[in-house]
Amino acid sequence: MKHKFLLLLAVTWLIVANALLVAQQHPDNKPGFLIHPYLQFSTQTEISILWETTHPASTVVAYGPSQYHTGTANLTDRAESPGVKTMHEVTLTSLEAERNYFYQVISITEAGDTLQSEVTPFRTVVNKESAFAFTVFSDSQSNPEVWGNITRHAFEERPNFAVHAGDLVGLGYRKSEWVKEFFAPAKHFMKQIPIFSTLGNHEHDAAYYYQYMKNPEPEHFYTFSYGNADFFMIDTDQYQEPGTPLHLWLERALATSQATWKFVVQHHPPYSSEENDYGNTLYESSALGDDEARLLVPLYEKFGVDMVFSGHLHMYERTWPILDGRVVEKNGVRYFILGGSGGGLEKAAPTRTWFTNKVRTLHHYAYLAINGNHLQYQAIDQHGNLFDQFELQAARPKTPASALAPTTPMPDNPQRKFSNPLKVSLSTAHAADELYYTTDGSIPSRKAKRYTGPIDISESTQLKAIAYNKQGQSSIGSYYFEYTPARKPTVVNNPKPGIRYTYYTGKLKDSKASLASQLTATARGVIDSYDWNLLPRRAYDWGAELTGYLSVPESGRYRFKGHAYQLFRFYLHDQLLIEEFSREVGVSAEVFLEKGLHPFRIEYHLPDRYDAYGSLEVVHPNGHRESVEKWRFFHE
């Protein structure tokens, strides 16, 4: 009886907590904005506007360019998205570069209530030769008061845009933190100034990040241009060693950039004098930064990166220019730790490092203004006080890709599994490079096959490639292409809607063993859909096994991505496709499926949090991405 009471109490608490989130925003339960309209991913011709309503509503943006002597804002154009929903996104297109516009959001609920935002100005991306300014934030997590102060002072500078180096919130799978601790304190800034972001470890690669922050695919790494600068946004929770997708992408992106200024934004710092994150300096040596992030430093030095902005550590640090592992007077890369937008503050080591120029413990942000080759930098605390600054009269020298040794040859398509013969195209950053390849796993050289066009692959193949030019040779690219026949559906007599579950309690002792072998099964039943909140669960130290059949809507190649806190396993046809334990990134798998029912099994365990989080997304053959919550499930 006591056990059942505790289960009922936990479920009741979760229901009440979710209701309170909306009730706190709108105590009378009238429709309103849960998240006020804000700007995302701006270009010279496009900008996206997102918002969330408490009730399903229509999605309309009225907008127009600014005009002289009108007496009122020009809102003659309309952009909308069909249907009623709570999460809204509209991308305005065919805009003019470096032009002021006004916009207003209008949503009408199914009951006829009209939600209308204030009329707000924004400006499109400037032309290449124009001056511009931007702010840099990081680690705004878990401190809405400081984050509010930071964005209020930053807005007074009237930047064109901002970049954020990750840890936007404390727990990325907790919706309340996004609503109340990130968006609410910064709504005055974000309604007018777009923030380009990358992931930190505290986002936990949660689905909310991808719902709220709009960035180009694959989102773990992307680039954008502003004026005469290129920005390279990378998720350093991903693997960064040479040959990994992130490293290969970054090498190519840096090599092809012809911008005057190159800036990298990443969460983890390659260089740091922080007190104890990379070795406790009170009684031992420190690694002086993230050793995996330092694997990217040779790319920064080779391809003319000017500055690397990071966070992760809640302090301020600026290095001297660094080149080849030592400080230099010119032509080096400058590294910044700017983790002062909200997180609890940390201190520097008791003795000075060889690379430190300026270090402080305080909440802060950075402000940069660029006019051609002239750059001004300022670091400003949460009260608006300037505490660090410098100027540069020229960017680092930039060497074109044609004058460097080739970049690593890469397949132009990320697909690595196939069920029908595949054509693989290879390229480097410079089209004039000579490429050679092997398909038997041997090391390629000039004696191997010369690449002249797409390579036909019809069976599992280890492809290796190398490139040459007058400056030298590239690293060897190695790619495994796996033949994977399509899985046929299972014939199920009289399938019933829903998913069977077995509920377990107890502490996880072995992350590789099954839940059934180490936990106690205390309940069994059927839930309507893939939603952990439907389980009769307690607060912590519980797990569940879900079994049933996925209803695959069409035949083709599917890509699944799973992630959870803390243990997550996804089986299809008894094959383990995804296994993720206590990581901060999702795990992906490709599979070919024929239309019909396919047996699946999911294992999940939560150790010590009230928030049940387990995300499973799927990319359809046509490229459409969605949560599997929207799929149909059956059981026998």
C-alpha positions as CSV (number, residue, x, y, z in Angstrom):
1,M,0.0,0.0,0.0
2,K,2.8,2.4,0.9
3,H,4.6,1.7,-2.4
4,K,1.4,2.4,-4.4
5,F,0.9,5.6,-2.5
6,L,4.4,6.8,-3.3
7,L,3.9,6.0,-7.0
8,L,0.6,7.9,-7.0
9,L,2.3,10.8,-5.2
10,A,5.1,11.0,-7.7
11,V,2.7,11.0,-10.7
12,T,0.5,13.7,-9.1
13,W,3.6,15.8,-8.4
14,L,4.6,15.7,-12.1
15,I,1.1,16.6,-13.3
16,V,0.9,19.5,-10.9
17,A,4.4,20.7,-11.8
18,N,3.6,20.8,-15.5
19,A,0.4,22.6,-14.9
20,L,2.1,25.2,-12.7
21,L,4.6,26.1,-15.5
22,V,1.7,27.4,-17.6
23,A,-0.3,28.7,-14.6
24,Q,2.7,30.8,-13.4
25,Q,2.8,32.5,-16.8
26,H,-0.9,32.9,-17.0
27,P,-2.7,32.5,-13.6
28,D,-6.1,32.9,-15.1
29,N,-5.4,30.2,-17.8
30,K,-6.3,32.6,-20.5
31,P,-4.4,32.1,-23.8
32,G,-1.1,33.9,-24.1
33,F,2.5,33.8,-25.1
34,L,4.4,31.1,-23.2
35,I,7.6,32.3,-25.0
36,H,7.4,35.7,-26.7
37,P,8.4,36.1,-30.3
38,Y,12.2,36.1,-30.9
39,L,14.5,36.2,-33.9
40,Q,16.7,33.3,-35.2
41,F,19.2,32.7,-38.0
42,S,19.3,35.9,-40.0
43,T,20.8,36.4,-43.5
44,Q,20.8,39.2,-46.0
45,T,17.5,38.0,-47.4
46,E,15.8,35.9,-44.7
47,I,15.1,35.8,-41.0
48,S,13.1,33.3,-38.8
49,I,10.6,34.3,-36.1
50,L,9.7,31.8,-33.4
51,W,7.3,31.9,-30.5
52,E,5.2,29.5,-28.3
53,T,1.6,29.9,-27.2
54,T,-0.1,28.4,-24.2
55,H,-3.0,27.1,-26.4
56,P,-3.0,25.9,-30.0
57,A,-3.3,28.8,-32.3
58,S,-2.7,29.9,-35.9
59,T,0.6,31.2,-37.1
60,V,0.9,34.6,-38.8
61,V,3.5,37.3,-39.1
62,A,2.7,40.8,-40.4
63,Y,5.8,42.6,-41.6
64,G,7.2,45.2,-43.9
65,P,10.3,47.4,-44.7
66,S,10.7,50.7,-42.9
67,Q,9.6,53.8,-44.8
68,Y,9.9,57.6,-44.4
69,H,7.1,59.8,-43.1
70,T,4.4,57.1,-42.7
71,G,3.4,57.9,-39.1
72,T,3.0,54.2,-38.5
73,A,5.0,50.9,-39.1
74,N,4.6,49.4,-42.5
75,L,3.1,45.9,-42.0
76,T,1.6,45.3,-45.4
77,D,3.2,41.8,-46.0
78,R,2.0,38.5,-44.5
79,A,3.8,35.2,-43.8
80,E,2.0,32.3,-42.2
81,S,2.2,28.6,-41.4
82,P,-0.9,26.4,-41.9
83,G,-2.8,24.7,-39.0
84,V,-3.0,25.4,-35.3
85,K,-0.1,24.6,-32.9
86,T,1.6,25.8,-29.8
87,M,5.2,26.1,-31.2
88,H,5.3,28.6,-34.1
89,E,8.0,29.3,-36.7
90,V,7.9,31.5,-39.7
91,T,10.8,32.4,-42.0
92,L,10.5,35.7,-43.8
93,T,12.1,35.5,-47.3
94,S,13.0,37.8,-50.2
95,L,14.2,40.6,-47.8
96,E,16.7,43.3,-48.8
97,A,20.2,43.3,-47.3
98,E,21.1,45.8,-44.6
99,R,17.5,47.1,-44.4
100,N,15.3,47.9,-41.4
101,Y,12.0,46.0,-41.1
102,F,9.1,45.8,-38.6
103,Y,7.1,42.7,-37.6
104,Q,4.2,41.8,-35.5
105,V,3.1,38.2,-34.5
106,I,-0.7,37.4,-34.6
107,S,-2.0,34.0,-33.4
108,I,-5.7,33.2,-33.1
109,T,-6.8,30.2,-30.9
110,E,-9.4,27.7,-31.8
111,A,-11.7,29.5,-29.4
112,G,-11.2,32.8,-31.2
113,D,-8.9,34.5,-28.8
114,T,-6.4,36.8,-30.6
115,L,-2.8,37.0,-29.4
116,Q,-0.9,39.9,-30.8
117,S,2.7,40.9,-30.1
118,E,4.0,44.5,-30.1
119,V,5.4,45.9,-33.3
120,T,9.1,45.3,-33.3
121,P,12.0,46.4,-35.6
122,F,14.8,44.2,-36.9
123,R,17.6,44.7,-39.4
124,T,18.8,42.2,-42.0
125,V,22.5,41.2,-42.4
126,V,24.7,44.0,-43.7
127,N,26.7,44.1,-46.9
128,K,30.2,42.7,-47.0
129,E,31.9,46.1,-46.9
130,S,29.7,47.6,-44.1
131,A,30.7,48.0,-40.4
132,F,28.9,45.9,-37.8
133,A,29.0,44.8,-34.1
134,F,28.1,41.7,-32.2
135,T,28.1,40.4,-28.6
136,V,29.3,37.1,-27.2
137,F,27.6,35.2,-24.5
138,S,28.1,31.8,-22.8
139,D,26.9,29.8,-19.9
140,S,23.7,31.8,-19.1
141,Q,22.5,28.7,-17.3
142,S,20.5,28.7,-14.1
143,N,20.7,32.4,-13.3
144,P,17.9,34.3,-14.9
145,E,18.7,37.5,-12.9
146,V,22.2,37.8,-14.2
147,W,21.2,36.7,-17.7
148,G,18.6,39.4,-17.7
149,N,21.2,42.0,-16.6
150,I,23.7,40.8,-19.2
151,T,21.2,41.0,-22.1
152,R,19.9,44.4,-21.0
153,H,23.3,45.9,-21.0
154,A,24.2,44.2,-24.2
155,F,21.1,45.6,-25.9
156,E,22.2,49.1,-25.0
157,E,25.1,48.6,-27.4
158,R,22.6,47.9,-30.2
159,P,24.6,44.9,-31.7
160,N,23.6,43.5,-35.0
161,F,23.5,40.0,-33.6
162,A,24.9,37.8,-30.8
163,V,26.7,34.4,-30.6
164,H,26.2,32.0,-27.6
165,A,28.9,29.4,-26.9
166,G,26.6,26.9,-25.1
167,D,25.1,26.0,-21.7
168,L,22.1,28.2,-22.4
169,V,20.2,26.4,-19.6
170,G,21.2,24.2,-16.7
171,L,19.3,21.1,-17.8
172,G,18.4,21.0,-21.5
173,Y,15.6,18.5,-21.1
174,R,13.8,20.6,-18.5
175,K,11.2,22.8,-20.3
176,S,10.7,25.2,-17.4
177,E,14.4,26.3,-17.6
178,W,14.0,27.2,-21.3
179,V,10.8,29.1,-20.6
180,K,11.5,30.9,-17.4
181,E,15.3,31.0,-17.1
182,F,16.5,31.6,-20.7
183,F,13.8,33.2,-22.8
184,A,11.9,35.2,-20.2
185,P,14.9,37.3,-18.9
186,A,16.2,37.9,-22.5
187,K,12.9,38.5,-24.4
188,H,13.7,42.3,-24.7
189,F,17.0,41.3,-26.4
190,M,15.9,38.3,-28.5
191,K,12.8,39.9,-30.0
192,Q,15.0,42.3,-31.9
193,I,18.5,40.7,-32.0
194,P,19.1,37.2,-33.3
195,I,21.3,34.9,-31.3
196,F,23.4,32.3,-33.2
197,S,24.1,29.4,-30.7
198,T,26.0,26.2,-30.3
199,L,25.4,23.4,-27.8
200,G,27.1,23.1,-24.5
201,N,27.2,20.0,-22.2
202,H,24.2,21.2,-20.2
203,E,22.0,21.2,-23.2
204,H,22.4,17.4,-23.1
205,D,21.6,17.3,-26.8
206,A,17.9,17.6,-25.7
207,A,15.1,18.0,-28.2
208,Y,14.2,21.4,-26.7
209,Y,17.4,22.9,-28.0
210,Y,16.4,21.9,-31.6
211,Q,12.9,23.1,-31.1
212,Y,13.8,26.5,-29.8
213,M,17.1,27.3,-31.5
214,K,17.0,27.3,-35.3
215,N,20.3,26.6,-37.0
216,P,21.3,24.9,-40.3
217,E,21.7,21.2,-40.5
218,P,23.4,19.2,-39.0
219,E,23.3,21.9,-36.2
220,H,26.2,20.3,-34.3
221,F,28.4,22.3,-36.7
222,Y,27.5,25.1,-39.1
223,T,28.8,28.3,-40.4
224,F,27.4,31.7,-41.2
225,S,28.7,35.0,-42.6
226,Y,28.2,38.5,-41.4
227,G,29.8,41.5,-43.2
228,N,33.4,40.5,-43.9
229,A,33.5,37.8,-41.2
230,D,32.8,34.1,-41.2
231,F,31.7,32.3,-38.0
232,F,32.2,28.6,-37.4
233,M,29.8,27.2,-34.7
234,I,30.9,23.8,-33.4
235,D,29.6,21.4,-30.7
236,T,32.6,20.3,-28.8
237,D,30.6,17.6,-27.1
238,Q,31.0,15.7,-30.4
239,Y,34.2,13.7,-31.1
240,Q,36.9,16.0,-32.5
241,E,39.8,13.8,-33.5
242,P,41.1,13.9,-37.1
243,G,38.9,11.8,-39.3
244,T,35.7,12.5,-37.3
245,P,32.8,14.2,-39.1
246,L,33.3,17.4,-37.1
247,H,37.0,17.6,-37.8
248,L,36.6,16.9,-41.5
249,W,33.8,19.4,-41.8
250,L,35.7,22.1,-40.0
251,E,38.9,21.6,-42.1
252,R,36.8,22.0,-45.3
253,A,34.8,25.0,-44.0
254,L,37.9,26.9,-42.8
255,A,39.8,26.1,-46.0
256,T,37.1,27.4,-48.3
257,S,36.4,30.6,-46.3
258,Q,37.7,33.8,-47.9
259,A,36.5,36.1,-45.2
260,T,38.7,38.9,-43.8
261,W,37.9,37.8,-40.2
262,K,37.4,34.2,-39.0
263,F,35.8,33.5,-35.6
264,V,35.2,30.1,-34.0
265,V,32.5,29.6,-31.3
266,Q,32.7,26.4,-29.3
267,H,31.8,25.4,-25.7
268,H,35.0,23.9,-24.4
269,P,38.3,25.9,-24.2
270,P,41.5,24.6,-25.7
271,Y,43.5,26.8,-23.2
272,S,42.4,27.6,-19.6
273,S,44.0,28.5,-16.3
274,E,40.9,27.7,-14.4
275,E,41.5,26.4,-10.9
276,N,40.4,22.8,-10.9
277,D,38.4,21.6,-14.0
278,Y,41.5,20.2,-15.8
279,G,43.5,19.2,-12.7
280,N,43.2,20.7,-9.2
281,T,46.0,23.3,-9.1
282,L,46.0,23.4,-5.3
283,Y,47.8,20.1,-5.2
284,E,48.5,18.9,-8.8
285,S,49.3,20.0,-12.3
286,S,46.7,21.1,-14.7
287,A,46.2,20.1,-18.4
288,L,45.5,23.9,-18.9
289,G,42.5,23.3,-21.1
290,D,40.4,20.7,-22.8
291,D,42.8,18.3,-24.5
292,E,40.2,17.1,-27.0
293,A,39.4,20.7,-28.0
294,R,43.1,21.3,-28.6
295,L,43.0,18.7,-31.4
296,L,41.3,21.5,-33.4
297,V,44.1,24.1,-32.8
298,P,46.2,23.1,-35.8
299,L,43.3,23.8,-38.0
300,Y,42.8,27.3,-36.4
301,E,46.5,28.1,-36.9
302,K,46.7,26.7,-40.5
303,F,43.6,28.4,-41.9
304,G,43.9,31.9,-40.4
305,V,41.3,31.8,-37.5
306,D,41.5,35.1,-35.6
307,M,39.7,34.4,-32.4
308,V,38.1,31.3,-30.6
309,F,35.3,32.1,-28.2
310,S,34.4,29.5,-25.6
311,G,32.7,29.1,-22.3
312,H,32.2,26.0,-20.0
313,L,34.2,27.6,-17.3
314,H,32.4,30.4,-15.5
315,M,35.1,33.0,-15.5
316,Y,36.8,35.4,-17.9
317,E,40.1,34.7,-19.6
318,R,41.9,36.2,-22.7
319,T,45.1,34.7,-24.0
320,W,48.0,36.2,-25.8
321,P,48.2,35.3,-29.5
322,I,49.3,31.7,-29.6
323,L,51.1,29.9,-32.5
324,D,52.9,26.5,-32.4
325,G,52.4,26.1,-28.7
326,R,53.9,29.5,-27.6
327,V,52.8,33.1,-27.3
328,V,53.8,35.3,-30.2
329,E,53.6,39.1,-30.9
330,K,51.7,38.7,-34.2
331,N,49.9,36.2,-36.4
332,G,48.7,34.0,-33.5
333,V,45.2,32.9,-32.5
334,R,43.6,34.6,-29.6
335,Y,41.4,32.4,-27.2
336,F,38.7,33.7,-24.9
337,I,36.8,32.1,-22.1
338,L,33.5,34.1,-21.8
339,G,31.5,31.8,-19.5
340,G,30.1,34.7,-17.5
341,S,26.5,35.0,-18.6
342,G,24.9,33.4,-15.5
343,G,26.5,30.2,-14.2
344,G,28.1,30.1,-10.7
345,L,31.5,31.8,-10.9
346,E,34.9,29.9,-10.9
347,K,38.4,31.1,-10.2
348,A,41.8,31.0,-12.0
349,A,44.7,28.9,-10.7
350,P,46.8,30.5,-8.0
351,T,49.8,31.0,-10.3
352,R,49.9,32.6,-13.7
353,T,50.0,30.4,-16.9
354,W,52.3,31.0,-19.9
355,F,49.4,32.1,-22.2
356,T,47.2,34.3,-19.9
357,N,46.9,37.9,-20.8
358,K,43.8,38.9,-18.7
359,V,41.8,36.8,-16.2
360,R,38.9,37.8,-13.9
361,T,36.2,36.2,-11.9
362,L,32.9,38.0,-12.6
363,H,29.7,37.9,-14.7
364,H,30.3,39.5,-18.1
365,Y,29.9,39.5,-21.9
366,A,32.1,40.6,-24.8
367,Y,31.3,43.3,-27.4
368,L,33.2,43.5,-30.8
369,A,32.9,46.1,-33.5
370,I,34.4,45.7,-36.9
371,N,35.0,48.2,-39.7
372,G,37.0,46.6,-42.5
373,N,40.4,45.6,-41.1
374,H,39.8,47.5,-37.8
375,L,38.5,45.5,-34.8
376,Q,37.6,46.9,-31.4
377,Y,37.1,44.5,-28.5
378,Q,35.6,45.1,-25.1
379,A,34.7,43.0,-22.1
380,I,31.9,44.4,-20.0
381,D,30.5,43.1,-16.6
382,Q,26.9,42.6,-15.7
383,H,26.6,46.1,-14.3
384,G,27.9,47.7,-17.6
385,N,31.5,48.4,-16.4
386,L,34.3,48.0,-18.9
387,F,37.2,45.8,-17.6
388,D,39.1,44.7,-20.6
389,Q,39.7,46.1,-24.1
390,F,42.1,46.1,-27.1
391,E,42.1,47.0,-30.8
392,L,43.5,45.3,-33.9
393,Q,44.3,47.1,-37.1
394,A,44.5,43.9,-39.2
395,A,43.3,40.3,-39.2
396,R,45.6,37.3,-39.3
397,P,47.0,36.5,-42.8
398,K,44.7,34.2,-44.8
399,T,46.2,31.7,-47.2
400,P,43.9,30.5,-49.9
401,A,43.3,26.7,-50.2
402,S,45.0,26.6,-53.6
403,A,48.3,27.6,-51.8
404,L,48.1,25.0,-49.1
405,A,48.4,21.2,-49.0
406,P,45.1,19.6,-49.9
407,T,42.3,19.1,-47.3
408,T,41.3,15.5,-46.6
409,P,39.2,14.1,-49.4
410,M,35.5,13.7,-48.3
411,P,32.4,12.0,-49.7
412,D,29.9,14.7,-50.7
413,N,27.1,12.7,-49.2
414,P,27.1,11.6,-45.5
415,Q,25.3,8.3,-46.2
416,R,27.3,5.3,-45.2
417,K,24.8,2.5,-45.4
418,F,23.0,1.4,-48.6
419,S,20.5,-1.2,-49.8
420,N,20.9,-0.4,-53.5
421,P,24.1,0.3,-55.4
422,L,25.6,3.6,-54.3
423,K,27.6,6.2,-56.2
424,V,30.2,8.0,-54.0
425,S,31.6,11.4,-55.1
426,L,34.8,12.7,-53.5
427,S,36.2,16.2,-53.3
428,T,38.6,18.5,-51.4
429,A,38.5,22.3,-50.8
430,H,40.3,23.0,-54.1
431,A,38.9,21.5,-57.3
432,A,42.4,21.3,-58.9
433,D,43.7,18.8,-56.4
434,E,44.5,15.3,-57.6
435,L,42.7,12.5,-55.8
436,Y,43.6,8.8,-55.6
437,Y,41.7,6.0,-53.8
438,T,41.5,2.3,-52.9
439,T,38.5,0.1,-52.2
440,D,40.3,-2.9,-50.6
441,G,41.4,-1.2,-47.4
442,S,45.0,-0.6,-48.6
443,I,46.8,2.7,-48.2
444,P,46.3,5.0,-51.2
445,S,49.1,6.8,-53.1
446,R,49.8,8.1,-56.5
447,K,50.0,4.4,-57.6
448,A,46.3,3.9,-56.7
449,K,43.3,4.6,-58.9
450,R,43.0,8.2,-60.0
451,Y,39.6,9.7,-59.0
452,T,37.8,11.0,-62.1
453,G,34.2,10.7,-61.1
454,P,31.7,9.0,-58.8
455,I,32.8,5.6,-57.5
456,D,30.3,2.7,-57.9
457,I,29.8,0.7,-54.7
458,S,27.6,-2.4,-54.6
459,E,28.9,-4.3,-51.6
460,S,30.4,-3.4,-48.2
461,T,33.6,-1.4,-48.9
462,Q,36.4,0.3,-47.1
463,L,37.1,3.4,-49.2
464,K,40.4,5.3,-48.6
465,A,41.4,8.4,-50.4
466,I,44.3,10.9,-50.6
467,A,44.9,14.2,-52.4
468,Y,48.0,15.8,-53.9
469,N,49.0,19.3,-55.2
470,K,52.2,21.3,-55.6
471,Q,52.2,22.1,-51.9
472,G,52.1,18.5,-50.7
473,Q,49.6,15.8,-49.8
474,S,46.5,15.5,-47.6
475,S,45.7,13.3,-44.7
476,I,44.1,10.0,-45.7
477,G,40.3,9.9,-45.6
478,S,38.9,6.5,-44.6
479,Y,35.2,5.7,-45.0
480,Y,33.3,2.4,-44.6
481,F,30.2,1.9,-46.7
482,E,28.0,-1.0,-45.4
483,Y,25.6,-2.9,-47.5
484,T,22.4,-3.3,-45.5
485,P,19.4,-5.1,-47.0
486,A,16.0,-3.6,-46.1
487,R,14.2,-5.2,-43.1
488,K,10.9,-6.8,-44.1
489,P,7.9,-6.1,-41.9
490,T,6.5,-8.6,-39.4
491,V,3.0,-10.1,-40.0
492,V,1.0,-9.5,-36.8
493,N,-2.4,-11.0,-36.3
494,N,-4.9,-8.6,-34.7
495,P,-2.4,-5.8,-33.6
496,K,-3.7,-3.5,-30.9
497,P,-2.9,0.2,-30.5
498,G,-0.3,1.0,-27.8
499,I,3.0,0.0,-26.3
500,R,3.6,-2.7,-23.7
501,Y,5.8,-1.7,-20.7
502,T,7.5,-3.3,-17.8
503,Y,8.4,-1.0,-15.0
504,Y,11.5,-1.6,-12.8
505,T,12.8,0.0,-9.6
506,G,16.3,-0.1,-8.2
507,K,19.8,1.3,-8.8
508,L,21.6,0.6,-12.0
509,K,24.7,-1.5,-11.2
510,D,26.0,-2.4,-14.7
511,S,25.4,-0.1,-17.6
512,K,25.9,-2.9,-20.1
513,A,23.5,-5.5,-18.5
514,S,19.8,-5.7,-19.1
515,L,17.4,-4.0,-16.8
516,A,15.6,-7.3,-16.1
517,S,18.9,-8.8,-14.8
518,Q,19.6,-6.2,-12.1
519,L,16.3,-4.4,-11.2
520,T,13.0,-5.4,-9.8
521,A,9.9,-5.5,-12.0
522,T,7.0,-3.9,-10.1
523,A,4.4,-3.1,-12.8
524,R,3.3,-4.1,-16.3
525,G,0.8,-2.6,-18.6
526,V,0.1,-0.7,-21.9
527,I,0.5,3.0,-22.6
528,D,-1.0,4.8,-25.6
529,S,2.1,6.3,-27.0
530,Y,5.9,6.9,-26.6
531,D,5.8,9.1,-23.6
532,W,7.6,8.4,-20.3
533,N,5.2,10.6,-18.4
534,L,2.5,8.0,-19.1
535,L,4.2,5.5,-16.9
536,P,3.2,5.1,-13.2
537,R,6.7,6.1,-12.1
538,R,8.4,7.4,-9.0
539,A,10.9,10.2,-8.7
540,Y,14.2,8.4,-9.2
541,D,16.0,5.0,-9.5
542,W,13.5,3.5,-11.9
543,G,13.6,2.0,-15.4
544,A,11.3,0.8,-18.0
545,E,11.3,-1.6,-21.0
546,L,8.9,-0.7,-23.9
547,T,8.0,-3.3,-26.5
548,G,5.8,-3.4,-29.5
549,Y,5.7,-2.6,-33.2
550,L,6.5,0.6,-35.1
551,S,4.2,1.3,-38.0
552,V,6.6,2.4,-40.7
553,P,4.7,4.5,-43.2
554,E,6.8,4.0,-46.3
555,S,9.8,1.9,-47.5
556,G,13.2,3.5,-47.5
557,R,16.2,4.7,-45.5
558,Y,15.5,5.8,-41.9
559,R,17.9,7.6,-39.5
560,F,17.1,7.2,-35.8
561,K,18.7,9.4,-33.1
562,G,18.3,8.6,-29.5
563,H,19.3,10.3,-26.3
564,A,18.3,10.1,-22.6
565,Y,19.2,10.8,-19.1
566,Q,20.8,8.4,-18.1
567,L,20.5,5.0,-20.0
568,F,18.9,4.5,-23.4
569,R,18.8,1.4,-25.7
570,F,16.9,1.1,-28.9
571,Y,16.4,-2.3,-30.6
572,L,14.8,-3.0,-33.9
573,H,14.2,-6.6,-35.0
574,D,16.3,-7.5,-31.9
575,Q,19.3,-5.6,-33.3
576,L,20.8,-3.0,-31.0
577,L,20.8,0.2,-33.0
578,I,21.4,2.8,-30.4
579,E,23.0,2.6,-27.0
580,E,23.7,5.7,-25.0
581,F,24.8,5.9,-21.4
582,S,25.4,9.1,-19.4
583,R,26.6,11.1,-22.5
584,E,25.7,14.6,-23.5
585,V,25.1,13.9,-27.1
586,G,22.6,11.8,-29.1
587,V,23.5,8.6,-30.9
588,S,22.4,8.0,-34.5
589,A,21.8,4.9,-36.6
590,E,20.7,4.2,-40.2
591,V,18.5,1.4,-41.2
592,F,16.4,0.4,-44.3
593,L,12.9,-0.6,-43.6
594,E,10.0,-1.8,-45.8
595,K,6.5,-0.4,-45.1
596,G,4.7,-2.2,-42.3
597,L,5.1,-3.2,-38.7
598,H,8.5,-3.7,-37.2
599,P,9.2,-5.1,-33.7
600,F,11.1,-2.7,-31.4
601,R,12.3,-2.7,-27.8
602,I,13.5,0.3,-25.7
603,E,15.3,0.2,-22.3
604,Y,15.5,3.3,-20.2
605,H,16.8,4.1,-16.7
606,L,16.7,7.3,-14.6
607,P,18.9,7.5,-11.5
608,D,18.4,10.7,-9.6
609,R,16.2,13.3,-11.3
610,Y,12.5,14.1,-11.3
611,D,12.6,14.9,-15.0
612,A,12.1,11.8,-17.2
613,Y,13.8,12.5,-20.5
614,G,14.2,10.1,-23.3
615,S,14.2,11.4,-26.9
616,L,13.9,9.3,-30.0
617,E,13.8,11.1,-33.4
618,V,13.6,9.7,-36.9
619,V,14.5,11.2,-40.3
620,H,12.2,9.8,-43.0
621,P,13.4,8.9,-46.5
622,N,12.2,12.3,-47.8
623,G,14.3,14.1,-45.2
624,H,11.4,15.0,-42.8
625,R,12.5,14.8,-39.1
626,E,10.1,14.2,-36.3
627,S,9.8,12.6,-32.9
628,V,8.7,9.0,-32.9
629,E,5.9,10.1,-30.5
630,K,4.0,11.0,-33.7
631,W,4.3,7.5,-35.1
632,R,1.6,4.8,-34.6
633,F,2.5,1.9,-32.2
634,F,1.0,-1.5,-31.8
635,H,1.3,-4.5,-29.6
636,E,-0.1,-8.1,-29.6
